Amino acid sequence: MRKLPQKGSKRNRLNLGRTAAAIIAVAIQIGFALPAKTQHLPLDEPESVSMSSEGLELLDTTMQSYIDSKMVAGTVSLVARQGKVVHLKAQGYRHIEENEAMTADAIFVIMSMTKPIVSTALMMLFEEGYFLLDDPISKYLPEFAGKSVAVRTENAVERIPSKQPITFRHVLTHTAGVDPSRAVISREERVLLRPRLTLEETLVARAPLPLAFHPGDRWRYGSSTDYVALLVERISGQRLDQFLQQRVFGPLGMVDTFYNVPASKVNRVSAVYSPSGPGNTIKLRVAPEFRSPTSYFGGVAGLSSTAADYFRFAQMILNEGELDGVRLLRPSTVKLMITNHTGGMPVYGMGGAGFGFGLGFSMLTDPARSREGLTEGTFGWLGIWGTSFWIDPTEELVSILMMQITSYRHFNIRQDFAKLTIGAITDSFQLGSQDIRGHISIER
């Protein structure tokens, strides 16, 4: 068995000191052409980090089978271990109707994969002392003080005072109850659900609405991270897009991540497809085109990115808050974020049961109850238009799958990707060390 470095070693730090010629040579060896936009990636052969080239080729074959059966148009898959990208593969089409092949630097609407990034932004402000996790969000969002809860009785819906205020922990963990059912609010109140021009205008308009449940009582996926986004704006005094660019994207070298994709990069945007053809085969839903810039910078969704850019964010988290000498978070903060804050509450969305939720991430707490076959403590999230990522701190693994399809519950591409990525590991670290834990429950 491979001897593991001592805790605290630098084995998972990126090594970007190679020459450009050496990087291109490795790229050719491991089977992909390297676009100019991804030349900052630390490339190496799979065997250098105890992964199998043949195993990763099987991953490619499986992705291609979904493309050939017209279940998806194209994919970009990225696998990195110990800070080295050992697999980056573009397959199929970026835009079928225009006969445009998928490229490794294609830009995808990442939908809910916006959430971990925006949650990271708020935790940067946490480190700077602006709040404690159990502070009420009304400290910066006074509009949300004194909330009521809609409770169904035998004959009616009553509104009672909330047992406790909404806290920062609640909005970071989707336990705030901020999304009441339309059935428990009036017709006049339903009008308040309509989005406005900005996130702040939208959420402030909804402030009079009751909560769906008492904060902290249950986990329900919804708009909580929009409140995280507004908190970033109120605390920092900056628009969210500006904060992210100055404090996250710029320092990490994420050059292709935007709320508003520039006109000069639209020719790299992937088309979005829906399973609306015969046998759930795909049809075009959204063609790539320049869109008027938005002033709505959400936390729930809104960002577009590439596999290479999202790798840099994910590797920073795996490195306990640092990348290429730039530190965004302290190790203690990252560990707090990937700890299960929801106890035994049912958490759905990442392959069924067996998951808890931290501060912006879902994490696997019981591998025996999940579909993916991942390592206990693995964390990540997905986007409803097909993107997903996993970070395995025990195996020092980052895996990212990018595709654009509006529904994929009718096939198992995400589960296959996760299973085959783990299956390509030839020397597992989890059997030699269990000191990295990202799933310990906090009882409250």
C-alpha positions in Angstrom: 0.0 0.0 0.0 1.2 3.5 -0.8 2.6 5.3 2.2 0.7 8.4 2.8 2.4 11.7 3.6 2.0 13.1 7.1 -1.0 15.3 7.8 -0.4 18.8 6.8 1.9 18.0 3.9 1.8 19.9 0.6 1.0 16.8 -1.6 -2.2 18.3 -2.9 -0.8 21.7 -3.8 -0.7 22.6 -7.5 2.6 22.5 -9.3 2.5 25.0 -12.1 6.2 25.3 -12.7 6.3 23.2 -15.8 7.3 24.7 -19.1 4.5 25.2 -21.7 6.2 22.6 -23.9 6.1 19.9 -21.2 2.4 20.7 -20.5 1.5 20.3 -24.1 3.4 17.0 -24.4 1.6 15.6 -21.4 -1.7 16.8 -22.9 -1.0 14.8 -26.1 -0.1 11.7 -24.1 -3.3 11.6 -22.1 -5.5 12.1 -25.1 -6.9 15.6 -25.4 -6.1 18.7 -27.3 -5.4 21.6 -25.0 -7.3 24.9 -25.8 -5.4 28.1 -25.1 -8.0 29.0 -22.4 -7.1 25.9 -20.3 -3.3 26.1 -20.5 -3.1 27.1 -16.9 -4.2 23.6 -15.8 -1.6 21.4 -14.0 -1.7 18.4 -16.4 -0.2 15.0 -15.8 -0.7 11.3 -16.7 -3.3 9.3 -14.6 -0.6 6.9 -13.5 1.3 9.7 -11.8 -1.5 9.9 -9.2 -2.4 6.2 -9.0 -5.2 6.3 -11.5 -5.7 4.1 -14.6 -5.7 5.4 -18.1 -7.8 2.5 -19.2 -10.3 3.3 -16.5 -10.7 6.8 -17.7 -11.0 5.7 -21.3 -14.0 3.6 -20.1 -15.4 6.8 -18.7 -15.1 8.4 -22.2 -16.7 5.4 -23.8 -19.7 5.6 -21.4 -20.1 9.4 -22.0 -20.0 8.7 -25.8 -22.7 6.1 -25.5 -25.1 8.7 -24.1 -24.2 11.1 -26.9 -24.6 8.4 -29.6 -28.0 7.5 -28.2 -29.0 11.2 -28.4 -29.6 11.5 -24.6 -27.2 14.4 -24.4 -25.5 16.6 -27.1 -22.1 16.7 -25.6 -20.0 16.6 -22.4 -16.9 17.9 -20.9 -15.4 15.8 -18.1 -12.5 16.7 -15.8 -10.8 14.5 -13.2 -8.0 15.7 -11.0 -6.1 14.0 -8.2 -3.6 15.5 -5.8 -3.9 18.8 -7.7 -3.1 17.3 -11.1 -5.6 17.2 -13.9 -5.3 13.7 -15.4 -8.4 13.8 -17.5 -10.0 16.5 -19.6 -12.3 15.3 -22.4 -14.7 17.2 -24.7 -17.1 14.9 -26.5 -20.1 15.3 -28.8 -21.5 18.7 -29.8 -21.6 22.1 -28.3 -24.4 23.1 -30.7 -25.7 20.2 -32.9 -27.8 22.4 -35.2 -24.7 24.3 -36.3 -22.5 21.2 -36.4 -20.2 22.8 -33.7 -18.1 20.2 -31.8 -17.9 20.4 -28.0 -14.6 21.9 -26.8 -12.8 21.6 -23.5 -13.2 25.4 -23.0 -16.9 25.4 -23.6 -18.9 27.7 -21.3 -21.9 26.2 -19.5 -24.8 27.7 -17.5 -24.0 26.1 -14.2 -27.3 26.9 -12.5 -27.2 25.7 -8.8 -23.4 25.2 -8.9 -23.6 29.0 -8.3 -24.5 28.2 -4.7 -21.2 26.9 -3.4 -19.4 29.9 -4.9 -21.8 32.4 -3.3 -21.7 30.6 0.0 -17.9 30.8 -0.1 -18.2 34.5 -0.6 -20.3 34.9 2.6 -17.9 32.7 4.6 -15.1 35.0 3.6 -17.0 37.8 5.3 -17.6 35.4 8.3 -13.9 35.2 8.6 -13.6 38.9 8.7 -15.8 39.1 11.8 -19.1 40.5 10.4 -21.3 37.8 11.9 -21.6 34.6 13.8 -23.5 31.6 12.2 -26.3 31.8 14.7 -26.8 35.6 14.3 -30.1 36.6 12.8 -29.9 37.7 9.2 -32.0 40.7 10.3 -28.7 42.1 11.6 -28.1 43.2 7.9 -31.6 42.4 6.5 -34.0 44.2 8.9 -36.9 43.5 6.5 -36.8 39.9 7.7 -37.2 40.4 11.4 -40.3 39.2 13.2 -41.3 36.5 10.7 -44.5 34.5 11.0 -45.0 30.8 10.0 -48.0 29.5 7.9 -49.4 26.5 9.8 -52.2 24.3 8.5 -55.0 23.5 11.0 -58.0 21.3 10.5 -60.1 24.1 9.0 -57.7 26.8 7.9 -54.2 28.1 7.6 -53.0 30.1 10.6 -50.0 32.3 11.0 -48.1 32.1 14.2 -44.9 33.8 15.3 -41.7 32.0 14.4 -40.1 30.2 17.2 -36.7 31.8 16.3 -35.3 34.2 13.8 -33.7 33.2 10.5 -30.0 32.9 11.1 -27.0 32.9 8.8 -26.7 29.1 9.4 -30.3 28.6 8.3 -29.9 30.3 4.9 -26.5 28.6 4.3 -28.0 25.1 5.0 -31.5 25.4 3.4 -33.3 25.2 6.7 -34.7 28.7 6.8 -38.2 28.0 5.5 -38.2 31.0 3.2 -40.3 29.4 0.4 -44.0 29.1 1.5 -46.4 27.1 -0.7 -48.6 29.1 -3.0 -51.5 27.3 -1.4 -51.0 29.0 2.0 -50.7 32.6 0.8 -53.3 34.9 -0.7 -53.7 35.8 -4.4 -52.3 39.3 -3.5 -49.3 37.7 -1.8 -48.6 35.5 -4.8 -47.9 38.6 -6.8 -44.9 39.2 -4.4 -43.2 36.1 -5.7 -42.6 37.6 -9.1 -38.9 38.5 -9.8 -38.0 42.2 -10.0 -35.1 43.8 -11.8 -32.6 43.1 -9.0 -32.2 40.4 -6.4 -32.6 43.0 -3.6 -35.9 44.3 -5.0 -37.2 40.8 -5.4 -36.4 39.6 -1.9 -37.5 42.8 -0.1 -40.8 42.5 -1.9 -41.2 39.0 -0.5 -40.4 40.0 3.1 -44.1 40.1 4.2 -44.6 36.5 3.2 -44.9 33.8 5.9 -42.3 31.1 6.3 -43.1 27.5 5.3 -41.8 26.2 8.7 -40.0 27.3 11.8 -36.3 27.9 10.9 -34.1 25.0 11.7 -37.0 22.4 11.8 -36.3 20.8 8.4 -34.3 20.9 5.2 -36.0 22.1 2.1 -34.1 23.1 -1.0 -35.1 26.4 -2.4 -34.2 30.1 -2.5 -32.1 30.3 0.6 -28.9 31.0 -1.2 -30.5 34.1 -2.7 -30.5 35.5 0.8 -26.9 34.5 1.1 -26.2 36.6 -2.0 -28.1 39.6 -0.6 -26.2 39.3 2.6 -22.9 39.5 0.7 -24.1 42.7 -1.0 -25.4 44.3 2.2 -22.3 43.5 4.3 -19.7 44.3 1.7 -21.4 47.3 0.1 -20.7 45.8 -3.3 -22.8 44.3 -6.1 -22.4 40.5 -5.9 -20.9 40.2 -9.4 -18.3 42.8 -8.5 -17.5 41.1 -5.1 -17.0 37.7 -6.8 -14.8 39.1 -9.5 -12.6 41.0 -7.1 -12.4 38.5 -4.3 -12.9 35.1 -5.9 -12.7 34.9 -9.7 -9.8 37.3 -10.2 -7.6 35.9 -7.4 -8.2 32.3 -8.5 -7.7 33.0 -12.2 -11.2 32.0 -13.1 -11.3 33.9 -16.4 -14.4 32.4 -17.9 -17.0 32.7 -15.0 -19.7 35.3 -15.3 -23.2 36.4 -14.7 -23.1 38.1 -18.0 -21.1 36.2 -20.6 -19.2 38.8 -22.8 -20.1 39.0 -26.5 -16.6 37.9 -27.3 -17.1 34.6 -25.6 -20.6 33.7 -26.8 -19.1 31.5 -29.5 -17.9 29.1 -26.7 -21.3 28.8 -25.0 -23.0 25.4 -25.1 -26.5 25.1 -26.3 -29.1 23.8 -23.9 -31.3 20.8 -24.8 -34.4 19.1 -23.4 -35.4 15.5 -23.4 -38.5 16.2 -25.5 -38.0 14.1 -28.6 -39.0 10.4 -29.2 -37.9 8.2 -26.4 -36.6 11.2 -24.4 -34.0 12.1 -27.1 -33.0 15.7 -27.1 -34.3 18.8 -28.8 -32.8 22.3 -28.7 -34.1 24.4 -25.8 -31.8 27.4 -25.7 -29.4 28.3 -28.6 -26.1 30.1 -27.8 -26.6 33.8 -28.4 -25.6 37.1 -26.8 -28.1 38.3 -24.2 -28.6 41.7 -22.8 -26.7 42.1 -19.5 -28.7 41.3 -16.4 -28.7 43.3 -13.2 -30.0 40.3 -11.3 -27.2 38.6 -9.5 -28.6 35.6 -7.7 -27.2 33.1 -5.3 -29.5 30.2 -6.3 -28.3 30.3 -9.9 -27.0 32.7 -12.6 -23.3 32.0 -13.2 -21.8 30.5 -16.3 -18.4 28.8 -16.2 -16.1 26.2 -17.7 -14.7 22.9 -16.4 -11.3 24.5 -16.0 -12.5 27.5 -14.1 -14.7 25.4 -11.7 -11.7 23.1 -11.2 -9.8 26.0 -9.8 -12.6 26.8 -7.4 -13.0 23.2 -6.3 -9.2 22.7 -5.9 -9.0 25.7 -3.7 -11.7 24.2 -1.4 -9.9 20.8 -1.4 -6.6 22.6 -0.6 -8.4 23.9 2.5 -8.9 27.4 1.2 -5.7 28.1 -0.9 -4.6 27.9 -4.5 -1.3 28.9 -6.1 -0.3 30.9 -3.0 -3.6 32.8 -2.9 -5.7 32.1 0.2 -9.4 32.8 0.2 -10.4 30.9 3.4 -8.8 29.4 6.5 -8.6 25.6 6.8 -10.9 25.8 9.8 -13.5 27.6 7.8 -13.4 25.1 5.0 -13.8 22.2 7.4 -16.8 24.0 9.0 -18.3 24.4 5.5 -18.0 20.6 4.7 -19.3 19.5 8.1 -22.9 18.2 8.2 -25.0 20.9 9.9 -28.4 19.2 9.3 -28.1 16.1 11.5 -30.5 13.4 10.4 -32.8 15.6 8.4 -33.6 14.1 5.0 -31.5 15.8 2.3 -32.3 15.1 -1.3 -31.0 16.1 -4.7 -27.6 14.3 -5.0 -28.7 10.7 -5.7 -31.2 9.9 -3.0 -30.6 9.1 0.6 -27.3 9.1 2.5 -26.5 12.8 2.4 -26.2 15.7 4.8 -25.8 19.4 4.1 -23.1 21.8 5.2 -22.6 25.5 4.5 -23.1 25.5 0.7 -22.3 21.9 0.0 -24.0 18.5 0.2 -21.9 15.7 1.7 -22.1 12.0 1.7 -22.7 10.6 5.2 -23.8 7.1 4.4 -22.4 5.5 1.2 -24.5 2.4 1.6 -27.7 4.5 1.0 -26.5 6.5 -2.0 -26.4 5.5 -5.7 -23.0 7.0 -6.7 -20.6 4.6 -4.8 -18.5 7.5 -3.6 -16.3 7.8 -0.5 -17.8 8.8 2.8 -17.3 12.5 3.3 -17.3 13.4 -0.4 -19.0 16.7 -1.0 -20.3 18.8 -3.9 -23.4 19.9 -5.7 -25.1 20.0 -9.1 -26.9 22.3 -11.5 -30.4 21.5 -12.8 -29.1 21.9 -16.4 -26.8 18.9 -16.1 -23.6 20.2 -14.5 -22.2 18.5 -11.4 -19.0 18.2 -9.3 -17.6 16.1 -6.5 -14.7 16.7 -4.1 -13.4 13.7 -2.3 -11.0 14.9 0.5 -9.9 11.4 1.4 -8.9 10.4 -2.2 -7.8 14.0 -2.9 -10.0 13.9 -6.0 -12.0 16.6 -7.9 -14.4 15.4 -10.6 -16.5 17.7 -12.8 -19.1 16.9 -15.4 -20.4 19.6 -17.7 -23.4 19.1 -20.0 -26.6 21.1 -20.8 -29.9 19.3 -20.5 -32.9 20.4 -18.6 -33.8 17.0 -17.1 -31.7 13.9 -16.7 -33.6 11.8 -14.2 -34.5 9.2 -16.9 -30.9 8.1 -17.2 -27.8 7.6 -15.0 -25.0 9.7 -16.6 -24.1 11.4 -13.3 -24.0 8.2 -11.4 -22.0 6.5 -14.1 -19.5 9.4 -14.2 -19.0 9.2 -10.4 -18.7 5.4 -10.3 -16.2 5.2 -13.2 -14.1 8.0 -11.8 -13.8 6.3 -8.5 -13.2 3.0 -10.3 -10.2 4.4 -12.1 -8.3 4.8 -8.8 -5.7 2.1 -8.5 -4.3 3.0 -5.1 -7.0 4.1 -2.6 -6.0 6.4 0.2 -9.2 5.7 2.3 -7.9 2.3 3.4 -4.7 3.9 4.8 -6.2 6.9 6.5 -9.5 8.1 7.8 -8.4 11.3 9.5 -10.2 13.6 7.0 -13.8 13.8 8.0 -16.4 16.0 6.3 -19.6 14.6 7.6 -19.7 14.8 11.4 -23.1 15.8 12.6 -23.6 18.8 15.0 -26.3 18.0 17.4 -28.5 21.0 18.3 
